[in-house]
Amino acid sequence: MDEAPFVERRFDLDGAKMVIRFFAPTKVNDGEFQCRYSIGWPEREACRYACGSDGIQALMLAMRTVHSDLVESDAYKAGRLTWCDQADLDLPPTWGVGPLYNVPPPATPQEP
């Protein structure tokens, strides 16, 4: 990804920063919009995109997808991935499905 991100958020993961970047939605040939995003996991960067009928829907779907990816991660489930020292990552969850946010169980002690 060569262009600058449209917006980004820094999460805390094991005492380090993990950056999520969203790029400005763009219209593609068939008329739909794509919003590219990247998740900067410590071991790799995951780059994908979400599609929508307009730029806002594409951005919201990208945020929703990132939210799902993060809360399904082992790091989040173990309480090691937070934002502003809280489990609520403050990203749009799935619409109309369950509670707004699922709070993971308390962090388990790490073995040396």
C-alpha atoms as a printed R data frame, in Angstrom:
    type eleno elety resid chain resno       x       y       z
1   ATOM     1    CA   MET     A     1   0.000   0.000   0.000
2   ATOM     2    CA   ASP     A     2   1.676   3.138  -1.222
3   ATOM     3    CA   GLU     A     3  -0.769   5.867  -0.191
4   ATOM     4    CA   ALA     A     4  -1.205   7.315   3.282
5   ATOM     5    CA   PRO     A     5  -3.973   5.894   5.445
6   ATOM     6    CA   PHE     A     6  -7.265   7.761   5.756
7   ATOM     7    CA   VAL     A     7  -7.465   6.961   9.501
8   ATOM     8    CA   GLU     A     8  -5.670   4.672  11.907
9   ATOM     9    CA   ARG     A     9  -5.940   3.403  15.465
10  ATOM    10    CA   ARG     A    10  -3.214   2.151  17.784
11  ATOM    11    CA   PHE     A    11  -4.070  -0.736  20.070
12  ATOM    12    CA   ASP     A    12  -1.968  -2.096  22.937
13  ATOM    13    CA   LEU     A    13  -0.747  -5.653  22.505
14  ATOM    14    CA   ASP     A    14   1.584  -7.104  25.116
15  ATOM    15    CA   GLY     A    15   2.958  -3.660  25.979
16  ATOM    16    CA   ALA     A    16   3.605  -2.681  22.345
17  ATOM    17    CA   LYS     A    17   1.530  -0.726  19.837
18  ATOM    18    CA   MET     A    18  -0.393  -2.551  17.116
19  ATOM    19    CA   VAL     A    19  -1.602  -0.255  14.328
20  ATOM    20    CA   ILE     A    20  -4.774  -0.690  12.275
21  ATOM    21    CA   ARG     A    21  -4.989   1.479   9.155
22  ATOM    22    CA   PHE     A    22  -7.969   2.265   6.954
23  ATOM    23    CA   PHE     A    23  -7.475   3.766   3.499
24  ATOM    24    CA   ALA     A    24  -9.930   6.098   1.772
25  ATOM    25    CA   PRO     A    25 -12.704   4.181   0.006
26  ATOM    26    CA   THR     A    26 -12.396   4.243  -3.777
27  ATOM    27    CA   LYS     A    27 -14.865   3.491  -6.542
28  ATOM    28    CA   VAL     A    28 -13.896   0.475  -8.650
29  ATOM    29    CA   ASN     A    29 -14.797  -0.381 -12.242
30  ATOM    30    CA   ASP     A    30 -18.088  -2.140 -11.551
31  ATOM    31    CA   GLY     A    31 -19.436   0.811  -9.503
32  ATOM    32    CA   GLU     A    32 -18.957  -0.565  -6.010
33  ATOM    33    CA   PHE     A    33 -16.601   0.999  -3.494
34  ATOM    34    CA   GLN     A    34 -13.631  -0.685  -1.828
35  ATOM    35    CA   CYS     A    35 -12.064   0.283   1.473
36  ATOM    36    CA   ARG     A    36  -8.623  -1.216   2.005
37  ATOM    37    CA   TYR     A    37  -7.272  -1.777   5.498
38  ATOM    38    CA   SER     A    38  -4.281  -3.299   7.214
39  ATOM    39    CA   ILE     A    39  -3.842  -4.968  10.584
40  ATOM    40    CA   GLY     A    40  -0.280  -4.714  11.870
41  ATOM    41    CA   TRP     A    41   0.034  -7.964  13.809
42  ATOM    42    CA   PRO     A    42   3.469  -8.406  15.435
43  ATOM    43    CA   GLU     A    43   4.349 -11.330  13.157
44  ATOM    44    CA   ARG     A    44   2.852  -9.982   9.918
45  ATOM    45    CA   GLU     A    45   0.734  -7.299   8.306
46  ATOM    46    CA   ALA     A    46  -2.669  -8.473   7.074
47  ATOM    47    CA   CYS     A    47  -3.919  -6.348   4.151
48  ATOM    48    CA   ARG     A    48  -7.466  -6.757   2.848
49  ATOM    49    CA   TYR     A    49 -10.465  -4.736   1.712
50  ATOM    50    CA   ALA     A    50 -14.221  -4.555   2.179
51  ATOM    51    CA   CYS     A    51 -16.757  -3.576  -0.485
52  ATOM    52    CA   GLY     A    52 -19.915  -1.500  -0.233
53  ATOM    53    CA   SER     A    53 -22.454   0.300  -2.357
54  ATOM    54    CA   ASP     A    54 -20.889   3.635  -1.342
55  ATOM    55    CA   GLY     A    55 -17.800   4.830   0.490
56  ATOM    56    CA   ILE     A    56 -19.443   4.989   3.915
57  ATOM    57    CA   GLN     A    57 -20.733   1.440   3.695
58  ATOM    58    CA   ALA     A    58 -17.339   0.190   2.518
59  ATOM    59    CA   LEU     A    59 -15.591   1.941   5.440
60  ATOM    60    CA   MET     A    60 -18.126   0.638   7.977
61  ATOM    61    CA   LEU     A    61 -17.808  -2.907   6.636
62  ATOM    62    CA   ALA     A    62 -14.015  -2.665   6.779
63  ATOM    63    CA   MET     A    63 -14.228  -1.527  10.417
64  ATOM    64    CA   ARG     A    64 -16.703  -4.287  11.210
65  ATOM    65    CA   THR     A    65 -14.402  -6.883   9.643
66  ATOM    66    CA   VAL     A    66 -11.396  -5.592  11.573
67  ATOM    67    CA   HIS     A    67 -13.440  -5.689  14.791
68  ATOM    68    CA   SER     A    68 -14.355  -9.327  14.119
69  ATOM    69    CA   ASP     A    69 -10.752 -10.260  13.298
70  ATOM    70    CA   LEU     A    70  -9.475  -8.643  16.482
71  ATOM    71    CA   VAL     A    71 -12.047 -10.078  18.901
72  ATOM    72    CA   GLU     A    72 -11.547 -13.557  17.439
73  ATOM    73    CA   SER     A    73  -7.779 -13.376  17.970
74  ATOM    74    CA   ASP     A    74  -6.085 -15.356  20.713
75  ATOM    75    CA   ALA     A    75  -4.513 -12.128  21.991
76  ATOM    76    CA   TYR     A    76  -7.913 -10.481  22.548
77  ATOM    77    CA   LYS     A    77  -9.452 -13.585  24.076
78  ATOM    78    CA   ALA     A    78  -6.541 -13.740  26.535
79  ATOM    79    CA   GLY     A    79  -7.041 -10.065  27.459
80  ATOM    80    CA   ARG     A    80  -3.709  -8.997  25.940
81  ATOM    81    CA   LEU     A    81  -5.186  -6.758  23.195
82  ATOM    82    CA   THR     A    82  -6.787  -3.536  24.454
83  ATOM    83    CA   TRP     A    83  -7.541   0.052  23.498
84  ATOM    84    CA   CYS     A    84  -7.165   2.822  26.092
85  ATOM    85    CA   ASP     A    85  -6.656   0.164  28.777
86  ATOM    86    CA   GLN     A    86 -10.055  -1.379  28.103
87  ATOM    87    CA   ALA     A    87 -11.434  -4.450  26.362
88  ATOM    88    CA   ASP     A    88 -13.890  -2.326  24.346
89  ATOM    89    CA   LEU     A    89 -11.996  -1.781  21.078
90  ATOM    90    CA   ASP     A    90 -14.505   0.912  20.051
91  ATOM    91    CA   LEU     A    91 -14.967  -0.315  16.488
92  ATOM    92    CA   PRO     A    92 -18.337  -1.097  14.884
93  ATOM    93    CA   PRO     A    93 -19.362  -4.672  15.744
94  ATOM    94    CA   THR     A    94 -21.757  -6.739  13.667
95  ATOM    95    CA   TRP     A    95 -25.043  -4.912  13.273
96  ATOM    96    CA   GLY     A    96 -28.058  -6.344  15.072
97  ATOM    97    CA   VAL     A    97 -26.235  -9.447  16.293
98  ATOM    98    CA   GLY     A    98 -25.803  -9.883  20.026
99  ATOM    99    CA   PRO     A    99 -24.326  -7.333  22.435
100 ATOM   100    CA   LEU     A   100 -22.347  -4.385  21.182
101 ATOM   101    CA   TYR     A   101 -19.107  -5.703  22.672
102 ATOM   102    CA   ASN     A   102 -17.984  -9.018  24.041
103 ATOM   103    CA   VAL     A   103 -15.712  -8.624  27.032
104 ATOM   104    CA   PRO     A   104 -13.004 -11.295  27.067
105 ATOM   105    CA   PRO     A   105 -12.149 -13.185  30.243
106 ATOM   106    CA   PRO     A   106  -9.469 -11.694  32.527
107 ATOM   107    CA   ALA     A   107  -5.891 -12.082  31.338
108 ATOM   108    CA   THR     A   108  -4.217 -15.306  32.321
109 ATOM   109    CA   PRO     A   109  -0.703 -15.118  33.750
110 ATOM   110    CA   GLN     A   110   2.008 -15.776  31.192
111 ATOM   111    CA   GLU     A   111   4.401 -18.600  31.933
112 ATOM   112    CA   PRO     A   112   8.080 -17.571  31.760
